[in-house]
Amino acid sequence: MMKIDLTGTHEENMTAINNAEISEEFKAHIRKDLQEQVDRCLSSCFGVDLDIEHEKNSIPIHELVPKGMTIKEYFGND
């Protein structure tokens, strides 16, 4: 039985899989399974669409910059 340590970063995990003495088919299976686990974890942990959340919490630029002032003037760029 061979053990592969997949507790590191994504890069470390991919290196461990690539260096393992197993078939390419099994490597592909492990990569797919690992990605499914990561996706499942992220969706259950966060469950938030960050694009929608960002849009709800953002301030439109026309509300931020005072009337009559340019964006460059507001942010101090010449």
N, CA, C and O atoms as a GROMACS GRO file, in nm:
protein
  312
    1MET      N    1   0.084  -0.116   0.000
    1MET     CA    2   0.000   0.000   0.000
    1MET      C    3   0.089   0.124   0.000
    1MET      O    4   0.190   0.129   0.071
    2MET      N    5   0.050   0.223  -0.081
    2MET     CA    6   0.127   0.346  -0.092
    2MET      C    7   0.045   0.460  -0.032
    2MET      O    8  -0.075   0.471  -0.058
    3LYS      N    9   0.110   0.544   0.047
    3LYS     CA   10   0.044   0.661   0.103
    3LYS      C   11   0.096   0.785   0.031
    3LYS      O   12   0.215   0.799   0.004
    4ILE      N   13   0.002   0.874   0.002
    4ILE     CA   14   0.037   1.001  -0.061
    4ILE      C   15  -0.014   1.112   0.031
    4ILE      O   16  -0.133   1.117   0.062
    5ASP      N   17   0.075   1.198   0.074
    5ASP     CA   18   0.038   1.307   0.164
    5ASP      C   19  -0.022   1.421   0.083
    5ASP      O   20   0.047   1.487   0.005
    6LEU      N   21  -0.154   1.443   0.102
    6LEU     CA   22  -0.224   1.549   0.030
    6LEU      C   23  -0.275   1.654   0.127
    6LEU      O   24  -0.385   1.706   0.111
    7THR      N   25  -0.194   1.686   0.227
    7THR     CA   26  -0.234   1.784   0.328
    7THR      C   27  -0.167   1.919   0.309
    7THR      O   28  -0.183   2.009   0.391
    8GLY      N   29  -0.091   1.935   0.200
    8GLY     CA   30  -0.018   2.060   0.178
    8GLY      C   31  -0.095   2.156   0.090
    8GLY      O   32  -0.217   2.148   0.078
    9THR      N   33  -0.022   2.246   0.031
    9THR     CA   34  -0.081   2.342  -0.062
    9THR      C   35  -0.119   2.269  -0.190
    9THR      O   36  -0.084   2.153  -0.209
   10HIS      N   37  -0.191   2.338  -0.277
   10HIS     CA   38  -0.231   2.278  -0.405
   10HIS      C   39  -0.106   2.234  -0.482
   10HIS      O   40  -0.102   2.123  -0.537
   11GLU      N   41  -0.007   2.321  -0.486
   11GLU     CA   42   0.116   2.288  -0.560
   11GLU      C   43   0.186   2.166  -0.499
   11GLU      O   44   0.232   2.079  -0.573
   12GLU      N   45   0.194   2.160  -0.367
   12GLU     CA   46   0.257   2.045  -0.301
   12GLU      C   47   0.179   1.917  -0.328
   12GLU      O   48   0.238   1.811  -0.350
   13ASN      N   49   0.047   1.927  -0.325
   13ASN     CA   50  -0.036   1.809  -0.352
   13ASN      C   51  -0.017   1.759  -0.494
   13ASN      O   52  -0.006   1.638  -0.516
   14MET      N   53  -0.014   1.850  -0.592
   14MET     CA   54   0.005   1.810  -0.730
   14MET      C   55   0.143   1.747  -0.751
   14MET      O   56   0.157   1.652  -0.827
   15THR      N   57   0.243   1.801  -0.684
   15THR     CA   58   0.378   1.744  -0.693
   15THR      C   59   0.379   1.604  -0.634
   15THR      O   60   0.439   1.513  -0.692
   16ALA      N   61   0.313   1.585  -0.519
   16ALA     CA   62   0.308   1.453  -0.456
   16ALA      C   63   0.238   1.353  -0.547
   16ALA      O   64   0.283   1.239  -0.560
   17ILE      N   65   0.130   1.395  -0.610
   17ILE     CA   66   0.059   1.304  -0.702
   17ILE      C   67   0.147   1.272  -0.822
   17ILE      O   68   0.158   1.156  -0.862
   18ASN      N   69   0.208   1.375  -0.880
   18ASN     CA   70   0.293   1.354  -0.999
   18ASN      C   71   0.411   1.263  -0.970
   18ASN      O   72   0.453   1.186  -1.056
   19ASN      N   73   0.466   1.270  -0.848
   19ASN     CA   74   0.585   1.190  -0.813
   19ASN      C   75   0.550   1.050  -0.762
   19ASN      O   76   0.640   0.968  -0.744
   20ALA      N   77   0.423   1.023  -0.737
   20ALA     CA   78   0.383   0.893  -0.685
   20ALA      C   79   0.403   0.785  -0.793
   20ALA      O   80   0.384   0.810  -0.912
   21GLU      N   81   0.441   0.667  -0.748
   21GLU     CA   82   0.463   0.556  -0.841
   21GLU      C   83   0.332   0.480  -0.861
   21GLU      O   84   0.315   0.367  -0.816
   22ILE      N   85   0.240   0.545  -0.930
   22ILE     CA   86   0.110   0.488  -0.962
   22ILE      C   87   0.079   0.520  -1.108
   22ILE      O   88   0.147   0.603  -1.169
   23SER      N   89  -0.022   0.456  -1.163
   23SER     CA   90  -0.055   0.477  -1.304
   23SER      C   91  -0.109   0.617  -1.328
   23SER      O   92  -0.160   0.682  -1.237
   24GLU      N   93  -0.097   0.662  -1.451
   24GLU     CA   94  -0.148   0.794  -1.488
   24GLU      C   95  -0.300   0.801  -1.470
   24GLU      O   96  -0.353   0.906  -1.434
   25GLU      N   97  -0.368   0.690  -1.495
   25GLU     CA   98  -0.513   0.686  -1.477
   25GLU      C   99  -0.550   0.708  -1.331
   25GLU      O  100  -0.645   0.781  -1.300
   26PHE      N  101  -0.475   0.645  -1.241
   26PHE     CA  102  -0.504   0.661  -1.098
   26PHE      C  103  -0.468   0.802  -1.052
   26PHE      O  104  -0.537   0.858  -0.966
   27LYS      N  105  -0.363   0.860  -1.108
   27LYS     CA  106  -0.327   0.998  -1.076
   27LYS      C  107  -0.442   1.091  -1.116
   27LYS      O  108  -0.478   1.181  -1.040
   28ALA      N  109  -0.499   1.069  -1.236
   28ALA     CA  110  -0.611   1.150  -1.282
   28ALA      C  111  -0.730   1.134  -1.189
   28ALA      O  112  -0.800   1.231  -1.159
   29HIS      N  113  -0.754   1.010  -1.143
   29HIS     CA  114  -0.864   0.984  -1.051
   29HIS      C  115  -0.843   1.060  -0.919
   29HIS      O  116  -0.936   1.120  -0.866
   30ILE      N  117  -0.722   1.058  -0.866
   30ILE     CA  118  -0.692   1.126  -0.740
   30ILE      C  119  -0.708   1.277  -0.757
   30ILE      O  120  -0.766   1.343  -0.670
   31ARG      N  121  -0.659   1.332  -0.868
   31ARG     CA  122  -0.673   1.476  -0.892
   31ARG      C  123  -0.821   1.516  -0.897
   31ARG      O  124  -0.860   1.616  -0.837
   32LYS      N  125  -0.901   1.438  -0.968
   32LYS     CA  126  -1.044   1.467  -0.981
   32LYS      C  127  -1.112   1.458  -0.844
   32LYS      O  128  -1.190   1.546  -0.808
   33ASP      N  129  -1.082   1.354  -0.768
   33ASP     CA  130  -1.142   1.336  -0.636
   33ASP      C  131  -1.100   1.449  -0.542
   33ASP      O  132  -1.183   1.500  -0.467
   34LEU      N  133  -0.975   1.488  -0.546
   34LEU     CA  134  -0.926   1.596  -0.461
   34LEU      C  135  -0.997   1.727  -0.495
   34LEU      O  136  -1.037   1.801  -0.405
   35GLN      N  137  -1.014   1.756  -0.625
   35GLN     CA  138  -1.083   1.878  -0.666
   35GLN      C  139  -1.229   1.876  -0.621
   35GLN      O  140  -1.282   1.979  -0.579
   36GLU      N  141  -1.294   1.760  -0.630
   36GLU     CA  142  -1.434   1.748  -0.585
   36GLU      C  143  -1.444   1.774  -0.435
   36GLU      O  144  -1.538   1.840  -0.390
   37GLN      N  145  -1.349   1.723  -0.358
   37GLN     CA  146  -1.350   1.745  -0.213
   37GLN      C  147  -1.329   1.893  -0.180
   37GLN      O  148  -1.396   1.947  -0.092
   38VAL      N  149  -1.237   1.958  -0.250
   38VAL     CA  150  -1.212   2.100  -0.228
   38VAL      C  151  -1.337   2.181  -0.263
   38VAL      O  152  -1.377   2.270  -0.187
   39ASP      N  153  -1.399   2.151  -0.377
   39ASP     CA  154  -1.520   2.222  -0.418
   39ASP      C  155  -1.632   2.202  -0.316
   39ASP      O  156  -1.702   2.298  -0.282
   40ARG      N  157  -1.650   2.080  -0.269
   40ARG     CA  158  -1.754   2.049  -0.170
   40ARG      C  159  -1.728   2.125  -0.040
   40ARG      O  160  -1.821   2.178   0.020
   41CYS      N  161  -1.604   2.130   0.002
   41CYS     CA  162  -1.568   2.200   0.125
   41CYS      C  163  -1.593   2.349   0.112
   41CYS      O  164  -1.651   2.411   0.201
   42LEU      N  165  -1.549   2.407   0.001
   42LEU     CA  166  -1.567   2.550  -0.019
   42LEU      C  167  -1.714   2.588  -0.028
   42LEU      O  168  -1.755   2.690   0.027
   43SER      N  169  -1.793   2.508  -0.097
   43SER     CA  170  -1.934   2.542  -0.111
   43SER      C  171  -2.008   2.528   0.022
   43SER      O  172  -2.101   2.604   0.049
   44SER      N  173  -1.969   2.431   0.104
   44SER     CA  174  -2.037   2.415   0.233
   44SER      C  175  -1.987   2.516   0.336
   44SER      O  176  -2.062   2.559   0.423
   45CYS      N  177  -1.860   2.554   0.326
   45CYS     CA  178  -1.804   2.649   0.421
   45CYS      C  179  -1.850   2.791   0.393
   45CYS      O  180  -1.881   2.867   0.485
   46PHE      N  181  -1.854   2.825   0.267
   46PHE     CA  182  -1.883   2.963   0.232
   46PHE      C  183  -2.026   2.979   0.183
   46PHE      O  184  -2.102   3.060   0.236
   47GLY      N  185  -2.063   2.902   0.084
   47GLY     CA  186  -2.199   2.907   0.032
   47GLY      C  187  -2.242   3.044  -0.016
   47GLY      O  188  -2.361   3.073  -0.024
   48VAL      N  189  -2.146   3.129  -0.046
   48VAL     CA  190  -2.176   3.266  -0.086
   48VAL      C  191  -2.116   3.290  -0.224
   48VAL      O  192  -1.999   3.260  -0.248
   49ASP      N  193  -2.197   3.344  -0.314
   49ASP     CA  194  -2.146   3.384  -0.444
   49ASP      C  195  -2.078   3.519  -0.424
   49ASP      O  196  -2.145   3.620  -0.405
   50LEU      N  197  -1.946   3.521  -0.429
   50LEU     CA  198  -1.871   3.643  -0.398
   50LEU      C  199  -1.898   3.755  -0.497
   50LEU      O  200  -1.891   3.872  -0.458
   51ASP      N  201  -1.928   3.724  -0.622
   51ASP     CA  202  -1.960   3.828  -0.719
   51ASP      C  203  -2.088   3.901  -0.679
   51ASP      O  204  -2.093   4.024  -0.681
   52ILE      N  205  -2.190   3.827  -0.642
   52ILE     CA  206  -2.317   3.887  -0.600
   52ILE      C  207  -2.298   3.962  -0.470
   52ILE      O  208  -2.349   4.073  -0.454
   53GLU      N  209  -2.227   3.904  -0.376
   53GLU     CA  210  -2.203   3.968  -0.246
   53GLU      C  211  -2.127   4.100  -0.264
   53GLU      O  212  -2.157   4.199  -0.198
   54HIS      N  213  -2.029   4.099  -0.353
   54HIS     CA  214  -1.951   4.221  -0.380
   54HIS      C  215  -2.040   4.330  -0.438
   54HIS      O  216  -2.032   4.446  -0.398
   55GLU      N  217  -2.126   4.292  -0.533
   55GLU     CA  218  -2.215   4.391  -0.594
   55GLU      C  219  -2.311   4.449  -0.492
   55GLU      O  220  -2.340   4.569  -0.495
   56LYS      N  221  -2.363   4.366  -0.400
   56LYS     CA  222  -2.455   4.415  -0.298
   56LYS      C  223  -2.387   4.512  -0.203
   56LYS      O  224  -2.450   4.605  -0.155
   57ASN      N  225  -2.258   4.490  -0.175
   57ASN     CA  226  -2.188   4.570  -0.075
   57ASN      C  227  -2.107   4.684  -0.134
   57ASN      O  228  -2.044   4.760  -0.059
   58SER      N  229  -2.107   4.699  -0.265
   58SER     CA  230  -2.025   4.804  -0.326
   58SER      C  231  -2.102   4.935  -0.335
   58SER      O  232  -2.225   4.938  -0.334
   59ILE      N  233  -2.027   5.042  -0.344
   59ILE     CA  234  -2.086   5.176  -0.357
   59ILE      C  235  -2.062   5.221  -0.500
   59ILE      O  236  -1.948   5.226  -0.546
   60PRO      N  237  -2.170   5.256  -0.573
   60PRO     CA  238  -2.150   5.304  -0.711
   60PRO      C  239  -2.061   5.428  -0.712
   60PRO      O  240  -2.072   5.514  -0.624
   61ILE      N  241  -1.974   5.437  -0.810
   61ILE     CA  242  -1.876   5.546  -0.817
   61ILE      C  243  -1.945   5.683  -0.822
   61ILE      O  244  -1.892   5.780  -0.767
   62HIS      N  245  -2.062   5.692  -0.886
   62HIS     CA  246  -2.131   5.822  -0.894
   62HIS      C  247  -2.182   5.869  -0.757
   62HIS      O  248  -2.208   5.987  -0.737
   63GLU      N  249  -2.198   5.774  -0.664
   63GLU     CA  250  -2.238   5.812  -0.528
   63GLU      C  251  -2.117   5.848  -0.442
   63GLU      O  252  -2.130   5.916  -0.340
   64LEU      N  253  -2.001   5.803  -0.483
   64LEU     CA  254  -1.879   5.826  -0.406
   64LEU      C  255  -1.815   5.960  -0.440
   64LEU      O  256  -1.773   6.034  -0.350
   65VAL      N  257  -1.808   5.993  -0.568
   65VAL     CA  258  -1.743   6.116  -0.614
   65VAL      C  259  -1.844   6.231  -0.609
   65VAL      O  260  -1.952   6.220  -0.668
   66PRO      N  261  -1.811   6.340  -0.540
   66PRO     CA  262  -1.903   6.454  -0.532
   66PRO      C  263  -1.934   6.512  -0.670
   66PRO      O  264  -1.850   6.511  -0.760
   67LYS      N  265  -2.056   6.561  -0.685
   67LYS     CA  266  -2.101   6.619  -0.811
   67LYS      C  267  -2.009   6.735  -0.851
   67LYS      O  268  -1.975   6.820  -0.768
   68GLY      N  269  -1.970   6.737  -0.977
   68GLY     CA  270  -1.883   6.842  -1.027
   68GLY      C  271  -1.735   6.810  -1.015
   68GLY      O  272  -1.652   6.885  -1.068
   69MET      N  273  -1.698   6.702  -0.948
   69MET     CA  274  -1.558   6.665  -0.931
   69MET      C  275  -1.530   6.544  -1.020
   69MET      O  276  -1.614   6.454  -1.032
   70THR      N  277  -1.412   6.540  -1.082
   70THR     CA  278  -1.376   6.426  -1.164
   70THR      C  279  -1.321   6.315  -1.076
   70THR      O  280  -1.283   6.338  -0.961
   71ILE      N  281  -1.319   6.196  -1.130
   71ILE     CA  282  -1.264   6.081  -1.056
   71ILE      C  283  -1.118   6.104  -1.025
   71ILE      O  284  -1.071   6.070  -0.916
   72LYS      N  285  -1.044   6.162  -1.121
   72LYS     CA  286  -0.902   6.189  -1.100
   72LYS      C  287  -0.883   6.289  -0.986
   72LYS      O  288  -0.794   6.273  -0.902
   73GLU      N  289  -0.967   6.390  -0.982
   73GLU     CA  290  -0.958   6.490  -0.874
   73GLU      C  291  -0.988   6.423  -0.739
   73GLU      O  292  -0.918   6.447  -0.640
   74TYR      N  293  -1.091   6.341  -0.736
   74TYR     CA  294  -1.131   6.276  -0.612
   74TYR      C  295  -1.021   6.186  -0.554
   74TYR      O  296  -0.993   6.188  -0.435
   75PHE      N  297  -0.960   6.107  -0.644
   75PHE     CA  298  -0.858   6.014  -0.598
   75PHE      C  299  -0.718   6.074  -0.598
   75PHE      O  300  -0.621   6.007  -0.563
   76GLY      N  301  -0.706   6.201  -0.637
   76GLY     CA  302  -0.577   6.269  -0.627
   76GLY      C  303  -0.480   6.239  -0.738
   76GLY      O  304  -0.361   6.266  -0.723
   77ASN      N  305  -0.527   6.183  -0.849
   77ASN     CA  306  -0.436   6.156  -0.963
   77ASN      C  307  -0.435   6.275  -1.056
   77ASN      O  308  -0.539   6.334  -1.084
   78ASP      N  309  -0.318   6.311  -1.104
   78ASP     CA  310  -0.306   6.423  -1.197
   78ASP      C  311  -0.318   6.376  -1.340
   78ASP      O  312  -0.310   6.457  -1.433
   0.00000   0.00000   0.00000
